Amino acid sequence: MGNRFICMTKKDSKDVGSKSKRMNRSQRKLLAEEEYLHRQALSMALQQHQLSQRFEGSMSRRIGSTSSRRRNLPDSVTNNKQDPEFLENIKIKKFVLVHGEGFGAWCWYKTVALLEESGLLPVAFDLTGSGIDLTDINKVTTLAEYSKPLVDYLEKLPEDEKVILVGHSIGGACISYAMEHYSQKISKAIFLCATMVTDGQKPFHVFADQLGSSEQFMRESKFLIHGNGKEKPPTGFMFEKELMKGLYFNQSPAKDVALAMASMRPSPLGPIMEKLSLSPEKYGSGRRFYIQTLDDHALSPDVQEKLVRENPPEGVFKIKGSDHCPFFSKPQSLHKIMMEIAQIP
C-alpha cells in the first residue's frame, strides 16, 4: 500500500479525539491518493465524450448507463443514416465489456459512449487486480479468481436475461471461462483480437509464436514480477512502457496512449498459464464471433487467422488499420461491427 504520511496541525495535536477516527481519516486519504491518478485520467477522457462515470461495489467496478432510453445512431458513427427502428432487430441490448491484460474498465470509454448513443446498455468491469481494484495481483493465481467480477455479475443476472460478452486480448480467456460456466446467460461472445483457445489449451499458447514457449518465458523473460521473492516462481508480468507503445498502441491517438501509460497495471501470470477445460455441450454450443485487427503488433494477423482456422467461430470480421486496441484506434469501426453482430438473428 506504500508509505503513509499524516500531517497534523498544532490544533490537531491538542485534540483528544478518538485514535480510531484519525486512523479512519488517514485510510480514506490514502485510498483517495491511490485512486486519484486513475480517476483523473478516466474522467478527462470521459468528458471528451460527455460520458458520466459510475463505479459500484468493491470487487466489480463498472462504467456504463442503466438508462433504456432509445437514441438514434449518429451519422458520425456509421457514416450513413440509420432507420430509427433498427434497435428492434437487436433482442439483447446489454453488452458486457471485458478488458485484456494490464487494462481496466477505463479502456472502453469510447465504446461505452458509442453504445449508449445507440440506445444500448454497456457494462465494463475491472477484473481482479486491474484498473482501480486494489487486489494484489501476486495473489491472483487462477482464471476463476481473475474473472470473479464477471462471474459475480453473471450470477446476479435474472434467469430470463442474457448478455453479449466482448473480450479483448487475454479477456478472451475470461469470456471462454464464462461461456463454460454460465452458457445459459450468454447470447453471443465476441472475441476482440483475443485469446480464443480450445479445450486443454493455455491462454499463453496463443502468444507462443512471439514470446516463445511458456517454459522459456517463465525462465528468461525480463518482464516477469516475482512477488514472492526471486527464488519463487514468478507471479505477474508487465512490459516496459516503450515496448508497450509499440506492441499495443502503434495506431492509437496520442491522448489515448497517454491515458494508457497512466493507467496500465501489471497482470497476474497464473490465469494465463492455466489450461482451460471447455466442453462441447457448454462452451462448444455457444455463439462465438471473432474481430481481427489487421495492423496488430501484439497478436499478429497471422496468429489471429490461425485461431479462427483452428477453432472456427460463427462469424469473422476484420478492421483495417487497427492496432491491438481498436477501442482507441478504430472505435467507430469496432462499434459498427458490434452492432452488426448484435443484429444477427
C-alpha positions in Angstrom: 0.0 0.0 0.0 3.1 2.3 0.1 4.2 4.7 2.8 1.7 6.6 4.9 2.1 10.3 5.7 -0.2 12.0 8.2 0.2 15.8 8.6 -1.1 17.3 11.9 -1.7 20.9 12.7 -1.0 22.4 16.1 -4.7 22.3 16.8 -4.8 18.6 15.8 -2.1 17.8 18.3 -4.1 19.2 21.1 -7.2 17.4 20.2 -8.1 14.4 22.3 -10.4 12.8 19.7 -10.6 9.1 19.1 -7.5 7.5 17.6 -9.7 5.2 15.6 -11.3 8.1 13.9 -8.0 9.6 13.0 -7.0 6.3 11.5 -10.1 6.1 9.5 -9.5 9.6 8.1 -5.9 8.7 7.2 -7.1 5.5 5.5 -9.6 7.3 3.4 -7.0 9.9 2.5 -4.6 7.1 1.4 -7.2 5.4 -0.7 -8.1 8.7 -2.4 -4.5 9.3 -3.3 -4.0 5.9 -4.7 -7.1 6.2 -6.9 -6.5 9.8 -7.9 -4.4 9.3 -10.9 -6.7 6.6 -12.5 -9.8 8.6 -11.8 -8.4 11.9 -13.2 -7.2 10.2 -16.4 -10.5 8.4 -16.9 -12.7 11.4 -16.1 -10.8 13.6 -18.5 -11.3 11.0 -21.3 -14.9 10.6 -20.5 -15.5 14.4 -20.6 -14.5 14.4 -24.2 -17.4 12.2 -25.0 -19.8 13.8 -22.4 -20.0 10.4 -20.6 -20.8 10.2 -16.9 -18.8 7.8 -14.7 -20.2 5.3 -12.3 -18.3 2.8 -10.2 -20.1 0.3 -7.9 -19.0 -2.4 -5.4 -15.6 -3.4 -4.2 -14.8 -6.3 -6.5 -16.6 -5.3 -9.7 -16.3 -1.7 -10.7 -18.1 -0.9 -13.8 -18.9 2.0 -16.1 -22.0 2.4 -18.2 -25.5 3.6 -18.2 -28.6 1.8 -16.9 -30.8 4.0 -19.0 -33.0 2.2 -21.5 -33.9 5.4 -23.4 -33.6 4.8 -27.2 -31.5 7.2 -29.3 -30.8 7.3 -33.0 -27.4 6.1 -34.0 -25.4 9.3 -35.1 -24.2 9.7 -38.6 -20.6 10.2 -37.2 -20.6 6.6 -36.1 -21.9 4.8 -39.2 -21.3 7.4 -42.0 -24.9 6.7 -43.1 -28.3 7.3 -41.7 -29.9 4.6 -39.7 -33.6 3.7 -39.6 -34.8 4.8 -36.1 -36.4 1.3 -35.8 -33.1 -0.5 -36.2 -33.0 -1.3 -32.5 -36.0 -3.6 -33.0 -33.6 -6.0 -34.6 -31.4 -6.2 -31.5 -33.0 -8.5 -29.0 -30.1 -8.5 -26.5 -29.2 -4.9 -25.7 -26.8 -5.4 -22.8 -23.0 -5.6 -23.7 -20.5 -6.7 -21.0 -17.1 -5.5 -21.9 -14.1 -7.5 -20.6 -10.7 -5.8 -20.8 -7.3 -7.5 -21.5 -4.1 -7.8 -19.6 -2.9 -4.6 -17.9 -6.0 -2.7 -18.9 -9.2 -1.9 -16.9 -12.7 -0.7 -17.4 -11.3 2.7 -18.4 -10.1 1.5 -21.8 -13.7 1.1 -23.0 -14.7 4.7 -22.6 -15.2 5.4 -26.3 -17.1 2.1 -26.8 -19.3 2.8 -23.8 -20.2 6.2 -25.2 -21.0 4.9 -28.7 -23.1 2.0 -27.4 -25.0 4.4 -25.1 -25.6 6.8 -28.0 -27.1 3.8 -29.9 -29.6 3.1 -27.1 -27.8 0.0 -25.8 -26.6 -0.9 -22.3 -22.9 -1.3 -21.9 -21.2 -2.5 -18.7 -17.4 -2.6 -18.2 -15.6 -4.2 -15.3 -12.2 -4.0 -13.6 -11.1 -7.6 -13.4 -9.4 -8.6 -10.1 -6.3 -6.6 -9.5 -7.0 -4.4 -12.5 -7.9 -0.7 -13.0 -8.8 0.7 -9.6 -9.3 -2.7 -8.0 -6.6 -2.8 -5.3 -6.3 -6.6 -5.0 -2.6 -7.6 -5.0 -2.0 -9.3 -8.4 0.6 -11.5 -6.9 -2.2 -13.3 -5.0 -4.3 -13.8 -8.1 -3.3 -17.3 -9.2 -6.3 -18.7 -11.2 -8.6 -17.7 -14.0 -11.6 -18.1 -11.7 -10.1 -15.5 -9.3 -9.1 -13.1 -12.1 -12.6 -13.4 -13.6 -14.5 -13.0 -10.3 -16.1 -9.6 -11.1 -17.5 -11.0 -14.3 -18.7 -14.2 -12.6 -20.4 -12.2 -9.8 -22.2 -10.1 -12.4 -23.4 -13.1 -14.4 -24.6 -14.9 -11.2 -26.8 -11.9 -10.3 -28.5 -11.7 -13.7 -32.2 -12.7 -13.7 -32.7 -16.2 -15.0 -34.5 -14.9 -18.1 -31.9 -12.3 -19.0 -28.9 -12.7 -21.4 -26.0 -10.6 -22.4 -23.5 -10.2 -25.2 -19.9 -10.7 -23.9 -17.0 -8.9 -25.5 -13.5 -10.0 -24.5 -10.3 -8.2 -25.5 -6.9 -9.9 -25.7 -6.4 -12.1 -22.6 -10.0 -11.2 -21.8 -10.9 -13.8 -24.3 -9.9 -16.5 -21.8 -12.3 -14.9 -19.2 -15.3 -15.0 -21.6 -14.4 -18.5 -22.6 -14.5 -19.4 -18.9 -17.8 -17.7 -18.5 -19.3 -19.5 -21.6 -18.4 -22.8 -20.0 -19.9 -22.0 -16.6 -22.8 -19.6 -17.5 -23.7 -20.6 -21.0 -27.4 -20.1 -20.3 -26.8 -16.4 -19.6 -24.7 -15.6 -22.7 -26.4 -14.8 -26.0 -23.2 -14.2 -28.0 -19.5 -13.9 -27.3 -17.3 -11.5 -29.3 -13.5 -12.2 -29.2 -11.7 -8.9 -30.0 -8.2 -9.8 -31.2 -8.4 -12.2 -28.2 -7.2 -15.5 -26.9 -9.9 -17.8 -28.3 -8.5 -21.1 -27.1 -9.6 -24.8 -27.3 -10.1 -27.3 -24.6 -6.9 -28.0 -22.7 -5.0 -25.0 -24.0 -3.4 -22.2 -22.0 -4.2 -18.6 -23.0 -0.4 -18.1 -23.1 -0.2 -20.6 -26.0 -1.7 -18.0 -28.3 1.3 -15.8 -27.9 3.9 -18.6 -28.1 5.0 -17.6 -31.6 6.0 -14.2 -30.4 7.1 -14.9 -26.8 8.4 -18.4 -27.1 7.3 -21.4 -25.1 5.7 -20.8 -21.6 8.7 -22.6 -20.1 11.2 -20.3 -21.9 9.1 -17.2 -21.0 9.0 -18.2 -17.3 12.7 -18.9 -17.3 14.1 -16.0 -19.3 11.7 -13.1 -19.7 12.8 -9.8 -18.2 9.2 -8.6 -17.8 8.3 -11.0 -15.0 7.4 -10.0 -11.5 8.5 -12.2 -8.6 6.0 -11.1 -5.9 7.1 -13.9 -3.5 10.8 -13.5 -4.0 13.3 -14.2 -6.7 13.7 -17.8 -5.6 10.0 -18.5 -6.1 8.1 -18.8 -9.4 7.0 -15.5 -11.0 3.6 -14.2 -10.1 3.0 -11.4 -12.7 4.3 -9.5 -15.7 4.3 -6.1 -17.3 6.1 -4.8 -20.4 8.2 -1.7 -20.3 6.3 1.4 -21.4 8.2 2.0 -24.7 7.7 -1.6 -25.7 4.1 -1.4 -24.7 3.6 1.5 -27.0 4.9 -0.4 -30.0 3.0 -3.6 -29.2 -0.4 -2.2 -28.3 -0.7 1.3 -29.5 1.0 1.7 -32.8 -2.1 3.2 -34.4 -3.8 4.8 -31.4 -4.1 8.6 -30.8 -1.6 10.2 -28.6 -4.2 11.2 -25.9 -5.3 7.6 -25.6 -1.7 6.4 -25.3 -1.1 8.9 -22.6 -4.2 7.7 -20.8 -3.0 4.1 -21.1 0.5 4.9 -19.8 -1.0 6.5 -16.7 -3.5 3.6 -16.1 -1.9 0.3 -17.2 -1.0 -2.1 -14.4 0.9 -5.4 -14.0 -1.1 -8.5 -14.9 -1.2 -11.8 -12.8 0.6 -14.6 -14.5 -1.3 -17.6 -13.1 -4.5 -17.1 -15.1 -2.8 -17.1 -18.5 -0.8 -20.2 -17.6 -3.9 -22.2 -16.7 -5.3 -24.9 -19.0 -8.9 -24.2 -19.8 -11.4 -27.1 -19.5 -14.1 -26.4 -22.2 -16.8 -28.8 -23.1 -18.7 -29.3 -26.4 -22.0 -29.1 -24.5 -21.4 -25.7 -23.0 -18.6 -23.7 -24.5 -18.9 -25.6 -27.8 -22.6 -24.8 -28.2 -22.1 -21.0 -27.6 -22.3 -18.5 -30.4 -18.8 -17.1 -31.0 -17.7 -14.2 -33.2 -14.1 -13.0 -33.9 -12.9 -9.5 -34.7 -9.5 -9.4 -36.3 -7.2 -6.4 -36.1 -5.0 -6.2 -39.2 -2.2 -3.8 -38.0 -1.8 -5.6 -34.7 1.8 -5.9 -33.3 0.8 -7.7 -30.1 -1.3 -10.5 -31.6 -0.3 -10.7 -35.3 -2.9 -11.0 -38.0 -1.4 -14.4 -38.9 -1.9 -15.7 -35.4 -5.4 -14.4 -35.3 -6.1 -16.1 -38.6 -4.7 -19.3 -37.1 -7.0 -19.0 -34.1 -10.2 -18.8 -36.3 -9.0 -21.6 -38.6 -8.3 -24.0 -35.7 -11.4 -23.1 -33.6 -13.9 -21.7 -36.2 -16.4 -19.1 -34.8 -19.8 -18.4 -36.3 -18.5 -15.2 -38.0 -15.2 -13.4 -38.6 -14.9 -9.6 -39.0 -11.8 -7.6 -39.8 -10.7 -4.0 -39.0 -8.1 -2.4 -41.3 -5.6 0.0 -39.8 -6.3 -1.2 -36.3 -3.6 -1.9 -33.7 -4.2 -4.2 -30.7 -6.6 -1.6 -29.2 -9.4 -0.9 -31.7 -11.4 0.8 -28.9 -8.7 3.5 -29.2 -7.5 3.4 -32.8 -10.8 2.4 -34.7 -13.6 3.0 -32.2 -16.3 3.7 -34.9 -15.4 0.6 -37.0 -15.4 -1.5 -33.9 -18.8 -0.1 -32.9 -20.3 -0.7 -36.3 -19.2 -4.4 -36.2 -20.5 -4.9 -32.7 -23.9 -3.5 -33.9 -23.9 -5.9 -36.9 -23.2 -8.9 -34.7 -25.9 -7.8 -32.2 -28.4 -7.8 -35.1 -27.6 -11.3 -36.3 -30.7 -13.5 -35.5 
